[in-house]
């Protein structure tokens, strides 16, 4: 891949022009538009910028940090400047995580196209790199940083500085001996391949070598049968065949002669352990592997709260970017708070606060564009409507006209249903969740407003399931009739709510007696947690036939999150998160929805789908399908610095393992810390956990920098469902606070799961 990148850099016309550099306007706001000279560096991996064509340049961004490139028409900021700057000449660089977008405007459409094509080509190349290619690129990046005078060579002094940057505390004499051994040209400096050899000597994995030799008869190679034994005995690949072992050798053995002889060298063995097949996350759980034909209420659904916010709840910015990011990360339920806006156009913002406002029609257009880029399964628009009658009609018109065929505007096939449709039946459909008029109210105002008639199937649905209003409701309705006032909700908007009618929750008994499968109640986190404690089993049973949405407390003005696990334990399907806020809670949410193709729907365990379930999340029957987990935390590799500004400081890493599940299963343990080694720390410690309900358990591995004076600092984490965990010797590739890969940073562990609780007779 490195050679492929080099080939492209010397032959691709766009990349050649980008390496020469071009002037572009960097746009931060309506009043901030600065001319800068942007140039792709010769490594093909970094873009630098300068104030003048020949001025001193500094790094702008790395290609590996870029998620995608968008054209000017898709930029909220550039659209607001369309009268000043031609949209066709603009484009947006979108970064992974929560880094702000970079909006640029070129001098011509042609120059904008050169950069858009070239950057996307480089992003695609980086995305398709395998472990070794990423490692090579990572090494190249470090070489660039260590080579202070940029002469393509590294002196021993530069190497010493680089070791500090790379988190390595090493004896100077030992480091110098490795340096001299790698300096085959005896020039007193390291170049290209010499630096690679120095790095290989530096990163020799003694613990992996020992493991390799324990299965290899001659200590030089693993034969097909030896590798097969390793896969079955240690990796617990019970059904592993010779064909699969051969396939893995062919995939990971670097030498052609090894492939021909069907043997795995030490390099091939390490390559396998660092690969997707050697990952802790079971590759079988990565594609869509669950039954997607069950009713919607049988799934956990990835859901967002106040999706339009990219900051806090009081003064934060509202932006369509919030919807783009949520939908691209697999979110399937987005929230839209709609209020009356100027010129008859409804706006979206957090009511009664200083948050900025965006047009409702822009939100709908964004959802239409991005709804199905990550997942084909249905998207739910959770409408919180605070608009006047007239602007509700405008909302209905925008939804109908902009979403078109994507909008579900009638029951499927016009058939009268008895349960919610499945994600499979609703593929590529957008559903509106919101308040809905009763049939009586709808018909009463239909003629007066000249609204289109209700669909026949919808009339049937309402008439069959409409209940008698409560006495209190009857009084309110009769008063309304006397006043001859319009209902607060206009029929045009009401008619777009098909399967997800919002109703107030009073009690589980009231819901059973008066509500229907197509109605949905929302709960604040406080109320939902109280109900779990007071009536956990009733809540579980309620969620087997009706959808529940839980949202964060109004006191979370800083857009913080609750732990979704407690709500999932009761079967709540739509546990809405402030997705713009990184941290433990979003790690759990991201980890949970990493399975099943990242499609945003995860099938609930069978005991949360059984309408007669006896499961109580606070008091699970013990032992259920209890298991004991043994985790040997072995070693760490290339851990990043916590504070990159402190060149001289080296981290003192420790590993914390947390389990989240039912309350009795929630636990945490940690290793000792290793002093002054973030490069190749060794722990070799075993942790033991006993879990009653593994089907609901999540594991979170966190690497921290020990600090005796204050709180330990976060280095990286990885979170996954218990049911997606592979046993054996596994690498855990760490993610940042924002969920972005920190490759090649990883920890090496040995996982063993035993049925039953340790000490059980069974």
Steps between C-alpha positions, in 0.01 A plus 500: 500500500789734577633436148148548360485838675842592358387393151191722528707795624723482192231424238162640611454845346288636786754395764788648299322838484414482872870447578579824314253683726202731440351811661156449662281693738464339843151587630417492870199732515316758294761759600813278501629410152879487475713425196739212570736294282433127539742230389502121516832387648721252314404222745146518357363485855506857627373836374686814611400863461675840494386862504701581186599293199864479617435555870584261783253215502349301785290181513130544427371142518592135449319287241446229762287748701265565205166320482371633169483797262173686428422750226410861577126447457503266802671752731275694735764773536577534127127503412458798733766680292365401158457865395868576576673174406404265214389166650646304206848617604456395862543168680516370857759274661314292763712352779446194717367559851404844625761712320335790316460482124737694276320710235711609202426700186732464199564759227314295238262205468780302337741556792227405752439177304875420501513521880171315553601210272856488631408508869230234455747276316748529789226437761393186311862377488542547877165331574599188304838456673555178695678478839853484355435786258359716781805414708731600212312827462512560876878445489531741210309765702734451799806524274370835370452626859838370622697632203519853639717653226302316226809358325358147470751367757486457875795551732513321836402826673190519280425134576524567876254788467273277291504225764369750754227607257410133448463439875821295534726523805810304400852449624723726288766233441240243389333753270840588349582130440168458310576820306846374397363158401240666275754742346619252235643780283712611801416861422421588861137563398192290422319524167176338373541122537765538771246685715247220437755240621576711807127514575462120457785439747337749736158332481603138528211327679656256748157385628385415145831328421455283811145408397615421144779273625265312736309369194792477254714181507808675359432855627525630140158433352151368569403209274140474384423246774674707769307811398177295495574381855553862610171613343301221664667486842575864574274700269202273574424474126322167562383456140831602345594288196828457313345709221444796736853471643639495143293805414644688801858399409441621144359827636766583759827324409721767333737261316394321181710195592318475836164512322612224259621281790181575702696630799475815710813696598527712814423810290194328352387387846526856637320633192212255566479599869482872409237446227120501496512120546714544813286785634295470819186592301361193326502566120176294475323782692624776267255450207122494547461158664175537697141426397364831367141379440364544852279796610681830564437475875722188516813707426724746679505803269793743487342833599609862531378778730479863381679388185529853365735608782877478457564660842319553828125535561496872590724691260625228265495518124217333308620352173398247235850362566352337812262299279772409250733371773225308681369331184849416375581324828192279459247694709145403399289737711568874485320773694360817342370781728296728272383856577340783306758687294506825299345526152272204571792252508522271807839492676681237708669586830486431874198706607527777762883497477770695316587213266522606136224416248490306174221463245278193535509447123884488511481231769255295290720538189805386700314196633385415146860512377674312784232267643618187323871560434604279794199274545199400287277450803226750589566846641259646755441876512399577859305824461453736795262750343441841661373672184183685409241333278631677190864408551399140577346493153832627363678222692268238347562642153880492543492144632284382212677689220863462614487138621273379217502120467727468805220616731272230639158663461271197527500157660698243301302357207190662649467195723351529848788396727496332840863579584769747396674425169860377498818691408517278190149601387582867561833506313588850374187652653481809723231487771353798684453465875274759657158596630199380302139615501231251595279394212218716638714815506642429156161463331355801683748742347560325170229681309573838655871484408447327163763244598547188285300197616662249733623180343247220532748277688577783742129555570464130567801503728366792703138378512590148606733606779352835612405482866240692692658817634551526874230705686749783546575494126126502415451819700791666323369393161147622570640836613704517181193426289305776671777743415508366141877537515742316276699213650858601582625247243422545132367193312760526221782441750297252704441281194876447455522319835426136417657249740657729761225699671632679809286448811547602862596226743286468813560146621574157357140396577360803318721425197379137490135601518495809276802505270600309187814355346541799264512752787822604672571668834803710595661494843752732662804310628388573860153355448628198305758414768234531772266269310778241458553494876128500586362277225794358301318192373192700394728736306665201328156361403381844383800520265419162343194648321552877492791732427649721774723801452717628785663843494763672721394713796437868432763574766771376260552848356861411415373225262642228726362146473357230723613137477267338242564150640254536789219583254592224253484253789125571521457461123460874423562522127572867431746624761584847367856629542669839463724367223716812490637423847787251525555285806423171674128508416554554127773232502239253630245615239754482213627162620148358520408609147838397351348155443248397231659702220478824699147522354352665811273208593601226747262212575412484870570172689208255495407568867442867411271404207274251681171669595477275807862552599579460869829688464563781750811710426554576869454140615600265217449129564834355603678320352334591166754396238776616727860510383844568647744713303877480546699779333878492503617851413839424343656802333448832324634638171577856386272680745467870414607779732229660711656843466687535172644834611715333768773346287694374800213331683430128455169341601460253789221286353250276676200313357154524650238242399137595561187288460159665456185291511231431759589668829637178654738453204636856487862486620851633437854385563837636396863397461799658669665782309823460304745781564629711210402277209224578255681325218496133600377471861458149646241426771439123492212528749180290506160650591189293576132596457181306572198596291138391550350640177771496230241578226478857638862552603738751339879502551706816500880494499656832599870585503588774748815695583555454875535825694554479876428871546162522325260303281649250257496635143312325219716350223261281297206261523311225321146384581313197367205270582583184696325293232740635232820415689747243366695277736873432486797730435353823367602856425276788603556795267443815701272791415521865605243688711324579173493135394775548238760230441833555682678238287746349551426545874369173644497268800563126478280274716403137554125439538339189652126455564376221724135395521337547841639688796843402625453252781160371372461124499393530137 
